[in-house]
């Protein structure tokens, strides 16, 4: 397993096809700045192959499509698009409980 790309998850890339079989889930959170560039990393390409689902929150549309053809855009805090094969791409609102 190689981690030469600078991505700490790069070593797990070759194990991704088995993640569902063994019940492993990944939650990846990052700023949208640089998100388009990160999508070219091997790990991110492989994680999106099986049709990963996730939430794309507000950001710069110039970053391009981040997940499932959805690009970030200016939105109110906590607003985002939930990308799912089963549910489509509904607009959602997330909150933080203090």
N, C-alpha and C positions, 0 to 999 in steps of 0.2 A: 504494500500500500504506500502510495507516494503522497506527500503533502507539499510538493515543490511549488504549487500554485499560490501559496500564501493563504489559501482557504483552510481553516482548521478542520473542516468537514471533508476535505478532499480524500482523506484516507478511507472514508466510508463509501465512496463512489461505487466501487465494484460490488459492494454488498447491497445496494439499493434494490436490485430485482428481488431480493429475498425479504425485504422489510415487511411487506404485507403478510407473508407466510408466518413470520415469527412475531408479529404484532408490534413492530416498531413504528412509531410515528415521529415525524419531524415537525417542529414549529419553528419557523424561521422568521425573525423580525429584523427589519433593517430600514434605514432611511431610504426614501425613494431616490435621493441623489446618488447617482452611480448605479442604480438598480438595473438600468439597461445594459451597462457594461458588465455587471455581475452575471447577467443572464447568459453570457457567453462562456462562463466558467463551466467546466465539465460537470461538476456536481450539480449545479442548478439546471443544466440541460437535462441531465439524467433524472432528476427529481420531477421534472415537468413532463417527462415522456409518458408515464401512465395516466396522465390527466389529473395532476395534483389539484386540490382545491385550496382556496385561501381567500384572504381579504386584501384588496388593494385600497389603501386610504389616500388622502389628499397628497398631491405632489405636483411636480413639473411634468406636463404632458410631453415635453421634449425627451424624456427618458424612454419613450416608446412603450410598446406592449410589454408588460411585466409578467402577466399570468393570464392564460386563456384569451389572449387578444384584448385584454383590458389595459389601458394606460392610465396612469394617475392623472388627476385634474384638480383644480382648486375646489374644495368642498368645506363645509363647516366642520369644526372639530368632532371627531368620532364617526363621521359619515364615511361610508365606503361601499365598495362593490364586492359582494360575496361571489366568488367564481366557483361553480360546482357543475359537474357533469349531470347530476340528477336534477338540480334546482335552477339551472341557468345562471343568470347574472343579476340577481335582485339587489337593489339599493338597500343598505342596512345602516343602522345606527348602533354603535357600541358605546358603552358607558364605563365609568370607573367609580366603584363604590369606595368611599373613604372609611 
